Amino acid sequence: MNIHKGALYLIPTPLGDGDINQVLPDYNRLIIMKLDTFVVEELRTARRFLRKIGYTKDFEEVNFFLLNEHTQSEELTEILQNTGDGKSVGLLSEAGCPAIADPGASLVNIAHQAGIKVIPLTGPSSIILALMASGLNGQQFTFNGYLPVKLFERKQKLKELERLVLKLSITQIFIETPYRNQSMFDSILEVCNESTLLCIAINITMPDEIILTKSIKEWRRFKFTLEKKPAVFLLG
């Protein structure tokens, strides 16, 4: 199998420590084995993933470039200069798909501007998997990222999102830092209407995965406690 020369490959990674073969196709492995330049958010995590998938090259001979919220646009341009020599580059997400709720989008944008071929590989996205399993409107939806941390602002934002659900039937998707999951859940139950539907998807693709959709009225009766694990919230 040949890879495209001078391309930017977008390489998804697992959402947790489960069986890697259940979430990534063998094709991804074949592509990864042929690359020796990677853009990563955290070096240790990237190396651990590469070894787990069977990557055998000596890391001393592999080029790793860091990409996070502190990376400047000039650095991104320099990273992609490798493709001018015909070398392909792999962009690794910390978890899930690159450029989806991930700083990799800036690198992809520069690649397009430079005329570099961008090739997305198949892999898990907690956002899309949660929507698929929610039973909520998958024709129209919005991902809102993180909601405000301050309690009053968070409640105001939740009311705003619920109005969009009620008026336009657009599913509203958002995430939270795991240690604030319970606080977010409590705010949702406090401000949303009884008939509004809430889906909570926890630890997607992991053995302890939980995906539940209930009305706010049902959630209030359910007395559910969220653990400090990655979760996706959906209002519909």
C-alpha positions in Angstrom: 0.0 0.0 0.0 1.3 3.4 -1.0 0.5 6.6 0.9 0.0 10.0 -0.8 3.3 11.9 -0.9 3.3 15.3 0.8 -0.1 14.8 2.4 -1.5 15.6 5.9 -3.1 12.6 7.4 -5.6 13.2 10.2 -5.2 10.2 12.6 -7.9 9.5 15.2 -7.0 7.9 18.5 -9.1 5.8 21.0 -11.3 7.6 23.5 -9.8 5.6 26.4 -7.8 2.5 27.3 -10.1 -0.1 25.7 -9.4 -2.5 22.9 -7.8 -0.5 20.1 -9.0 -3.0 17.5 -12.6 -2.2 18.3 -12.4 1.5 17.3 -9.6 1.8 14.7 -9.5 0.0 11.3 -6.3 -1.9 10.2 -6.0 0.6 7.3 -5.0 3.3 9.9 -2.3 1.1 11.2 -0.9 0.6 7.7 -0.8 4.3 7.1 0.8 5.1 10.5 3.6 2.6 9.9 4.8 4.5 6.8 5.0 7.9 8.6 7.9 9.3 10.4 6.6 12.8 11.1 3.8 13.5 13.5 2.1 16.5 15.0 0.9 15.8 18.5 -0.7 17.6 21.4 1.3 15.7 24.1 4.4 13.8 23.3 4.0 11.0 26.0 0.4 10.2 25.0 1.4 10.1 21.3 4.3 7.7 21.8 2.1 5.5 24.0 -0.6 5.3 21.3 2.0 4.6 18.5 3.5 1.7 20.5 0.1 0.3 21.3 -0.9 0.3 17.7 2.3 -1.6 16.8 4.5 1.2 15.5 8.1 -0.1 15.6 10.3 2.8 14.3 13.0 4.2 16.7 11.5 7.4 18.2 14.9 9.0 18.0 14.5 8.9 14.2 10.9 10.2 14.3 10.0 13.9 14.0 7.5 15.0 16.6 6.0 18.6 16.6 3.9 19.9 19.4 0.6 21.6 18.6 -1.5 23.1 21.4 -3.2 26.3 22.4 0.3 28.0 22.6 1.5 27.1 19.1 1.9 30.1 16.8 0.7 30.2 13.2 4.3 30.6 12.0 5.2 27.3 13.7 2.4 25.5 12.0 3.7 26.7 8.6 7.1 25.4 9.4 5.7 22.0 10.4 4.1 21.6 7.0 7.3 22.4 5.1 8.1 18.8 5.4 5.4 18.0 2.9 7.3 20.2 0.3 10.0 17.5 0.3 7.3 14.8 -0.4 7.1 13.6 3.2 3.6 13.0 4.6 2.7 14.2 8.1 0.4 12.6 10.6 -1.8 14.8 12.9 -2.7 12.9 16.0 -5.5 13.8 18.3 -5.2 13.3 22.1 -8.5 11.4 22.0 -10.9 11.0 19.2 -10.8 12.7 15.8 -8.3 15.5 15.0 -9.7 19.0 14.5 -13.0 18.1 16.2 -13.0 20.0 19.6 -9.2 19.9 19.1 -6.5 22.4 18.3 -5.6 20.5 15.1 -8.1 22.5 13.1 -5.6 25.4 12.7 -3.0 23.1 11.1 -5.6 21.7 8.7 -6.7 25.2 7.7 -3.1 26.2 6.9 -2.6 22.9 4.9 -5.6 23.8 2.7 -4.3 27.3 2.2 -0.9 25.8 1.1 -2.6 23.4 -1.3 -1.5 20.3 0.7 -3.7 17.3 0.4 -5.7 16.6 3.6 -6.7 13.0 4.2 -9.0 12.1 7.2 -8.8 8.6 8.6 -11.7 6.8 10.2 -12.0 6.7 14.0 -14.2 7.5 17.0 -15.7 10.8 17.8 -17.5 11.0 21.2 -19.6 13.9 19.8 -20.9 12.0 16.8 -21.2 8.7 18.6 -23.2 10.3 21.4 -25.6 11.9 18.8 -26.0 8.6 17.0 -27.0 6.9 20.2 -29.1 9.7 21.7 -32.3 9.3 19.7 -32.4 13.1 19.3 -32.5 15.1 16.0 -29.5 14.1 13.9 -30.6 16.2 11.0 -30.0 19.5 12.7 -27.5 19.8 15.6 -25.0 22.2 17.1 -21.8 21.5 19.0 -21.3 24.2 21.6 -18.0 23.0 23.2 -17.7 24.0 26.9 -20.4 26.1 28.5 -19.5 29.0 30.9 -17.9 27.9 34.2 -19.6 30.6 36.3 -22.9 29.3 37.7 -25.1 32.2 36.6 -23.6 32.4 33.1 -23.9 28.6 32.7 -27.6 28.7 33.6 -28.3 31.5 31.2 -26.5 29.6 28.4 -28.5 26.5 29.2 -31.8 28.5 28.9 -30.6 29.9 25.6 -29.8 26.4 24.3 -33.1 25.1 25.4 -34.9 27.9 23.6 -33.2 26.8 20.4 -34.3 23.2 21.0 -37.9 24.2 21.7 -38.2 26.8 18.8 -36.2 25.0 16.1 -35.8 21.4 17.2 -32.0 21.7 16.9 -30.1 19.3 19.1 -27.7 21.1 21.3 -24.5 19.2 22.2 -21.9 20.3 24.8 -19.1 18.9 27.0 -17.7 19.5 30.4 -14.5 18.9 32.4 -15.1 15.6 34.2 -14.8 17.0 37.7 -17.6 19.5 36.9 -20.0 16.9 35.4 -22.2 16.7 38.4 -22.4 20.5 38.7 -23.4 20.7 35.0 -26.0 18.0 35.5 -27.5 19.8 38.5 -27.7 23.0 36.6 -29.5 21.3 33.7 -32.1 19.8 36.0 -32.6 23.1 37.7 -33.2 25.4 34.7 -34.7 23.1 31.9 -38.3 22.3 31.3 -39.7 18.9 32.4 -40.5 17.9 28.9 -37.0 18.7 27.5 -35.0 15.6 26.6 -31.4 15.1 28.0 -29.0 12.5 26.8 -25.8 11.8 28.8 -23.1 9.7 27.1 -20.3 8.7 29.5 -17.0 6.9 28.6 -18.1 6.1 25.0 -16.5 3.0 23.5 -15.3 1.9 27.0 -16.5 -1.3 28.8 -18.3 0.9 31.4 -20.0 3.1 28.7 -23.3 4.6 29.7 -25.7 6.3 27.3 -29.1 7.4 28.6 -31.8 9.6 27.2 -34.6 10.8 29.4 -36.9 13.8 29.9 -35.8 16.2 32.6 -38.8 15.1 34.6 -37.5 11.5 34.5 -33.9 12.5 35.3 -35.1 14.3 38.4 -36.8 11.1 39.6 -33.8 8.9 38.6 -31.4 10.4 41.2 -28.4 9.9 38.9 -24.9 10.7 40.1 -22.2 11.4 37.5 -18.7 10.2 38.0 -15.6 12.1 37.0 -15.4 10.5 33.5 -15.5 12.0 30.0 -19.1 12.9 29.2 -21.2 14.4 26.4 -24.4 16.2 27.1 -27.2 16.6 24.5 -30.5 18.6 24.8 -33.3 17.8 22.5 
